[in-house]
């Protein structure tokens, strides 16, 4: 009986640790349609350097900004963009929702990067190289995923 109790305690501790690690890993990114969207630029830079990929840094008002929602629906959530992005780019999304339900730390972090990059409206996106140097500043662009992907790849190939 004592061995079973010890075994059960070990199992519960294992599950608790596994769930805690999963929660900590999820704190730095969100999975949307099979794409990892980082919410921490520094972590994304580490990934970009390791994988030698550029970074797409998105500033958005995801639940209130009409052009942001249009960009999401017409480009960022499409199968074509998702398939391309998985192999070619590291994604970062800094959101400014209304009403704001984010923690004070997230708000402060997002606002600090908004100020650093001089963002004045949404959506604003930056294509950064793997070392976080700006290649392109852009926003909504009509034409769907093929046009947007070409816009990003053309800018990156010119750097």
N, C-alpha and C positions, 0 to 999 in steps of 0.2 A: 504494500500500500504506500509506503514511504517513497519507493522508487517511482511509482506512478505519479505521485504528487510532484516530485522533483522534475519528472519528465514534462508534466503539464505546465509547470512554471517556466521551464526552459522554452517550451513551444510558445507560450504567451509572450515571453520576453523577445523571442525571435521575431514574431509577427509585429510586435510593437516597434522594434528597431527597424524592420523593413519598411513599415508604414511611415515612420519618422524620416528615414532617408528619402523615401519617395516624395514626401511632402517638401523636404528641403530642396530636392532637385527641381520640383515643380515651381518652387518660389521664383526661379530665375527665368522661366519661360512658359509659354502656353502653346499647346498643340491645336491648330485649327486646320481642318481638312487635310491632315497628314503633314502639315508644315509646322516646324518649330519657329515660333515668334518669340524672340528673347525680349525681356523687359529690362534688361541690364546691359548697357552698352559695353561695359568693360568685359563682361563674360562673353559677349558676342565677338569682341575683338580677339579674345583668346581663341575662340573657335575659328574665326576667319584666318588668323595667323597659322593655326595648326593645319587647316584645310586649304590654305592659300586661295581664299575666295574674297570677293568684295562684299560689302555690307550695304543693305538697303535699310536706312534709318527713317522710319515713318513717324511723323507727329500727326495725331488725329484726334478729332472729337467724334469718336465712333458712333455715338448714339444720338447726336444732334446736328452734326455738320452734314448738310446735303451733299456737298462735293466729296466728302470723305466716304459717305455711304455709297455714292455712285462709283467711286474708285474701287471700293471693296467688291461691290456686286459685279461690275463690268470687267475687272482685271484680277484683283488679288485673290478672289475666291473661285476663279475659274479653273477648270481642270488643266487647261493649257499653261496657265501661269504656275500653278502648283507643281506640275510635272517639270517645268523648266527650273523653278526656284530650288527644288530639292537638290539638284545637282550643281547649281551654279552660283548660289548666293546665300549669305547669312542674313536673316531678317530680324529687325528690331522694331518693336511697336511701342511708342510712348503715347499713352492715351490720356485725354483730358475730358472725361465724360461729364454729363450733366443729368441729374444732380450728381455731384462728386461723392462717391462712396469709397474712394481709395484711402489708404492709411496716410497719416501725415508724412511718413518717410517716403512713400511712393510719390506723393504730390510734390514734396520738396525736391526729390531726385529728378522727376520729369521737368519741373519748372527750371531747375538749374541747367539742364541740357537745352531746354527751349531758349533760355537766355544766352547760353554759350554759343548756340548756332544762329541766334538772331531771328528766330521764328516769329513771324507776325500774324500768320493766318494758317488755316487748315484747309486741306491737307498740305503739309510741306514734307517732302521726302528728300533725303540726301543719299546719293550713291557715294560710298566711301571706299577707299582701297583697304586692304587688310590691316594697314597701320592707322586707319581712321582719318586719313587725309581726304578732304572733299574733292570729288571728281565732278559731281553734278548736283545742282539743287533743282528740284522739279516739284510738280504737284499733279493735279488731275490732268490727264491727257486723253482726249477722245480717240476712239478707234479700236478699243478692246485690247485683249492680252497680246496679240501679235505685235501691234504698234508699240505698246508699252515695253515689251521685251526688247524690241529693236532699239527703242529709245535708250534703254539702259545699256545694252551691249555695245551700241555704237559709241556711247560716251566712255565706257570702260576701255574699249579698244583704242581710243584716241589718247588715253592718258600718258 
